[in-house]
Amino acid sequence: MFRYARPAFRSLTRQLSTKQTTGLFGIPAHPDPLPALQQTYKQTLNMLGSSVPANSVYRQSVEASIAHKLGVIENAKGDVAAVENQLDEGQIEQVLMAAEEELNLVGKMIEWKPWEPLAEKPPVGQWEYFKE
């Protein structure tokens, strides 16, 4: 009797352990989000390392943020709930969407080159209100 019940039990436990929905309109559940998130973060780091100067504040802040997040993912050892709790950025699908948007932003920052000096000097007193 148990011989026939075992495959059904395995199938049921697999279905219960896999997230079926995020409960958020328009955001489907990702079948395996942690490897996808790691890959996106690594692509972002590669893109930063190859095109953005090391002394750029943007590069330094994004690298530090991603290094922290990759550490959280590695320490969680595959536990999605632990990653969600430690990052505190919503559900893992939302974190993945934000990571993809950051990757897109890196491409735009490379195009815009905000680390280069301004083409024209700003008018005198333009930044005075920040000194208060």
ABEGO torsion letter per residue (X at the ends): XAAAAAAAAAAAAAAAABBABAGBBGBBBBABAAAAAAAAAAAAAAAAAAABBAABAAAAAAAAAAAAAAAAAAAAGGBAAAAAAAAGAEBAAAAAAAAAAAAAAAAAAAAAGAABBBABBBBBGAAAAAAX
